[in-house]
Amino acid sequence: MVRRREFLKGAGRTVFALGVVAPLLRPARALARLGANERVRLGVIGCGGMGTRHLEALSVNPQCEVAVVCDCFRPRYENAVGVVEKLSGKAPTGYQDFRKLLDRQDIDGVFVVTPDHWHPLLTILGCQAGKDVYVEKPASPTVAEGRAMVQAARRFGRVVQLGTQQRTTAIFQKAIDLIHSGRLGTITSATCWLGVNGWSGGETSAPVPEGLDWDMWLGPAPEEPYSPQRHYGFMGSHDYCRGGQLTNWGVHLMDIIQWGIRQDRPLSVQALGGSYRGGAGSENHENVEVLFEYPGCSVTWEQRHHNTYAGYGYGMKFQGTDGQLLVDRNTFDVLPESLGIPRFVGEPERSWAHPPHHDDFFDAMRRRRRPTADIEQGHRSTVPVLLAGIALKLRRRLNWDPRTETCVRDEQANRMLTRAYRSPWRL
């Protein structure tokens, strides 16, 4: 296991495996400020379900051109070429190896839409190659990697946006404005809730599918034989996703919670849970309960069967001294009715890949500003759920020092703030 101090020291220098990324170590093109009508040239890494949703939105966005698509599974990038050509009228170049994309000097920005275990390295390599980066959530599988992503963005002067698109969605902006107006009084507690993990823990061996570079798919994760469960159900494995829905949806929901309570650094975390029916993998439990302590406020995460509040199958609830607000991606309600605040219903969600979030990224690229979901904020929204996963594994309370981003007097927990990289990949 790489010690945290050594990991951050290496990440701060962004030193990578010799020979693996040597072609990228040429001077990056200095990105001039893009003109108001100039289209951003993009490369997209990862052409699975979420990657395709991004491509569908980006292909018809007049602000950008999808010039390159990349996936280590050849049929996926070949399909992506067809999707983009059909929607935009122009076929992008397709690559199986992302390094060919990053080595191109005509690409302004990169979308990283891969399994979680690739997010940190691809983001840092993108920054090093002189590209701005849009990376899907969660920011990283470990806390130390997330901090390294922030450091890379700052060191290389890049725009890095996390895919927490709720930040640029009108319903959440209106809900947060209402919470911050004081009409609910002082917010003393908040809750976010969801259903259970649905990934099976079992594996079956199978030949590597034709056209898949399995070694590249694994990347920095431990070497393992191919199985369909790992390939298509990676959120059920700790090697690629630290918590299943806890990190998949948890970053989205905790991002809004922290925005609402005006606190983004927990003081302590406690967690319990399990796969009580034996249905989910032991690494990413089916049922999870978490209690977060923030200055002046407590927050809970509830991952249960048939989990609803007032008809909301998932969402966030803010409890104030004068009232409460419940919100999801379509609606928010305020109680008690005596406050006189009617139900708000927003526009239907048109795409998982929210076009206004894309546009905010492009505007940040042109103006060389930090985006709405800057990587620092994205990292801070990822940290709580990663700590919850560690607390769940260790079965004890973690006291968190947000200044040093370490657990107080808990070396075992601190060793879980990073992970070893499989050779030849390293930070």
Phi, psi and omega in degrees: 000133178285129179291148187300316181298318179294322180298310183292324177300314179292319181294324179298330178271349186045058177266129184239168185300125180298131178094330181282317182237015181308322180299342182274350190274025172272158182303130180285147178296129176289119184282109176291159178297126180289141177290161184301328182254006181276132183280138177282130179267124189243152165238138181244123179254114182108107187239033175280212184300304181291323177300320179293322176298318176299314182299321179298321179283318183291327184294336181250010179272119184292349181279348187218166173230126175278103186267333184219139169236148186214136174201139180288351175256104189308315180303331180287317180287331176294319176297320181297321176303316180294320179299312182294317180297318181297320185275328185253342183085004181221127182279131175281167171282141179248137177230150171267336182250117184298337182296331177293324177294309185294337181280351181279129182275355181263007181258127182272321185219155182233135171259126178255107185232053184254174166305156191303325189292348177264347187305310185297310186295317180295323177296313181294318177296322177297316178298317180297326181278004177084019180257147164280153191227130167253118183240135179293157176277161349294158181302320188201161174279345179221158183296314183298322178294321178298317178296323178296326177295317177299315180300320179295317179301318182286318183297318184264003177064038184258153170276123177230118182245134174273150182280045174267075190292347178296337178298332182248024179256132189302320185297322179285325177296319178292320180295317180294320177301319180294315179299315183286346178289342180092001183291340175267003184081206178277127178281116183252344176204158179210156183221141166233146188216159185198172172282194188265165171296141181243013183268137180281149179271352183281157178227148172232135180283152180200158175295150176296128180301147179299132179092359179260126171271089186295324178298320177291322178301315179295319177054235182284352180285163181302150177290129180216148174293154181296140167214144178301328181295320178290319184292308186262343180238044187300337181290350176271358184242134180293338179296335187238336184215121186269069173135358181065234181295335178303321177261332181294301176269335186301322179296317177302309187287317179292332176300315179289320178302310182295324176299316183292320183271359179060033177221132180229021178221101181295157177263327178206160182217134173229147183209151171211162179160183180178173174257081192291340177260358183075019186271338183245164179297148182295338181283320182241093191293154180291309181253133181218134174236132182226142174239120177253139174252125174239162175302116177077009185200142172251148182226139177239147171246128184233117182238099192220166170286146178046053188264101181225150170232119176049039178088355177274118181284343173204166175150199182226145181228126179251123182255111177254171180291342181242354181175178180227154177231132174246136184214142167227197186283355181241329193215150161225147179234145178237131176236150003281164181299335181299342177288343175071028180254110185287162173302139175248128177243121181272183177291147176301144178292117185274333183200144170300327178268090190291113183305321178298332177290320174300313183296325177296321177297315181294321178296320178296323177297316183291320185267357182053049175245172175278138183284171180302318179253059179304153185300330176298312178294321178297320176297315181294333177280341178274326185305312184303318183287329174294319177295324178298319178297322178292316179299322178295319181291320183274345178060043175204165178288138174250128172263126191252133173258101185292339181288315180265351185053053176222157174278136185288121177049049180215083183296325179297315178295320182295330177293341180269005178277356176218183178209155177284146176258140178282132178298141010265010180279138174198160173253000000 
